[in-house]
Amino acid sequence: LVGSFLIGFIAWILATSVTLGKFLSGNLLFTYVIIGIGFYLFFIGILGFAGVISQSRCLVVLYMLVAVLCIASQIGGILTLVILRIEMEDVIQFGWTEVNPASRNLIQENLDCCGYEGPREFAYRNDVIDTSCYLIPPRTTIGTPYDNINVTFVVAKRNVTRDLTGLRLKQILSIVASVYVVSHLTKRIRRLKMEKRSQLHAF
């Protein structure tokens, strides 16, 4: 479901903000990463569901291997960010420039902020100012109405870290569950083979 949501969300952004030529230009790094994550979640969800329903040891083993590769790729991605010294600010900036105005307005309304650099982002540009920047929502514990998006995310990074940690734990638990299912199916297959052999000897 999460994978389908991500794929649909990115498809909506592409349909309302960029042309096909810009998408194929190879410059929308954030968009490509989100699409990849969406397809991965969609694929592994179907794979796990099919493996459990059909009780196929091969599908469950494949699901487990894909999950392990995912965790390994995430660790590799984190190490790459550390080696290249890419800060969270750079990641946010990539994503902020690629989302459509409707997404920016939704984020700004919920986080009480205006623009990636604050209201001055629109000072010397001819771009249309996001409608959410005209609103003055009540102050919250996350930030003030005129914080920039980067400051707001930095303040909320504890929540982001907690959510990502929870996601990693779920992935690890799914791998452990897959190992248990594979072990159970292996024992079942062996038992069936022994029963068939005993039936053959009986004849």
N, C-alpha and C positions, 0 to 999 in steps of 0.2 A: 504493500500500500504506500509506504514512504517513497519507494522507487518510482511508482506511478505518479505520485504527487510531484516529485522533483522533475520528472520528464515533462509532465503537463505544464508545470510552472515555467520552466525554461522555454518550452514551445510557445507559451503565451507571451513571454518577454520578447522572444525573437520575432513573433508576429506583429508586435506593437511598437518595437523600437528600432530594430536593425533590418537591413536588407539581406538577401541571400548572399550577395557579393561580399558584404562585410563579414558575414558569418564564415565564409570560406576563405577569408583573407589570412586566417591563422593568428589574429591578434587578440581574440576574445578568450584569453587563457582561463579566466574565472568561469566563463560559460561552458567551456569544454570540460573542465574539471567537474562541475555540477552535473553535466549530462552523463559523464562517465560514472559518477557515483550513483546517479539515478538508475542507469541501466544495470549496474552491478547489483544494487539492492533488489531490483525487479527480477533479475536472473536468479540470484541466490535464493530469493523467496520462493519462486516457482520450483527451483531445484529441491529445496528442502521439503516443500509441500508434497511434491511428487514422490520423493523418497520415502516419506513417512506413510503416505496413503498406499503406495504400491508395495511397501516393505521391501524395497530393492536395496540390497547391500551396496551395489555399485553406485547407485545414486546418492546414498547417504555418505559413502566414502568420498565421492566427488564433491559433495556439499562441504564436507569437513576440510578437504584440501583447499577448496576455494576460500573458505573462511580463514584458514591459516595463512594463505597467500595474501588475503586482504589485510590481516593484522601486520604481516611482514612489510607490506607496501606502505602502510600507515607509519610504521616505525622508520622505514626508509625515507618517507616524505618529511617526517619531522627532522631527521638527521640532515637531509638536504637543506631544509630551511635554516638549520643551525649553521651548517658549513658555509652556505651562501650569505649568511647574516641577513636574511629576509625577515623584517619585523612584521608584527601583526598589523601595523599601520599600512604597510605596503599591500598586504592581502586585502584589507578593507578597501583601500583605494582602487584596486583592480576591480573588485566587485561593484563598488559604488558607481563607477563610470560605465558599467555595462548593463545595469538594471534599467528598466523603463520608468517614466515619471510616476506611474501609478504605484509601483513598488516602493519608490523613494518616499512618496507621500505616506504610504502605509507605515513604513519604518519610522519616519519622522513624527508621525502622529502618536505612535505607541511609545517611542523613546523620548519624546519631548525635545527634539533637536531640529536644526535647520542647516542642511548642507554638509558636505564633507569638511569644509573649512569654516563653517559658520555662515552667517548672513553675508559676510564680505565676499563669499564665493561668487555672488551675483553682481558685485559692485561694478566691475569693468567688463562685463560680458553682455552680449545681446540675447542670451538664452532666457527663455521664459522662467520666471521664478516659480518654484513649486508652490502649489496652493496651500500646502500644510505650513509653509513658512509664514503665512498671514494669520494663522490661528495662534491663540495664546491659551494653550491648555493649562489646567491646574498643575502646580509643581508636584513632582514626585520625588521619591528617594533615589531614583536613578540619575536624574540630571535636571537642568533647568531648560526652559523653552528655547534658549538661544545657544545652548552647547552645540559644538559640532559633533558629527557622527562618530568621529574617531575617539573623542574624549568619552562619549557615552559608552562605547564598546569597551574601552579600557576600564571604566568604572565597573562595568557589568561582567568583566572577564572571569570573576569567581564563579558566577552562574554558568558561564559557557564551559569552563573547565570541569565543573561538576557534571554537566550534561554529557560532555565528551567522555568523561571517566565512566559514567553509567553505561554509555553505549559500548565502550570497550569491554566492560564486565559482562554485558549481555552477549557479546560476541564470544567471549571465552566460555561462558556457560553453554552457549549453543554448540561449541566444539566438544565440550565435556559430554553433553547430551548425545551428540553424534557418535562419540566413542562408545557410549553405553549401548546405543541402538545397534551399532555395528557388531559389538560383542554379543548382544542378544540374538541378532539375526544369524551370526556365525554358529552359535550353539544350536539354534533351531535347525539350520541346514545340516549340521552334523548329525543331529538326532534323527532327522528324516532319512538321511543316508543309511544310518544304522538300522532303522526300522525296515527300509527296503531290503537291505542285505539279509536281515533276519527272516523276512518273508520269503526271499529267494531260497535260503537254506531250508526253510520249512517245506517248500515244494520238492 
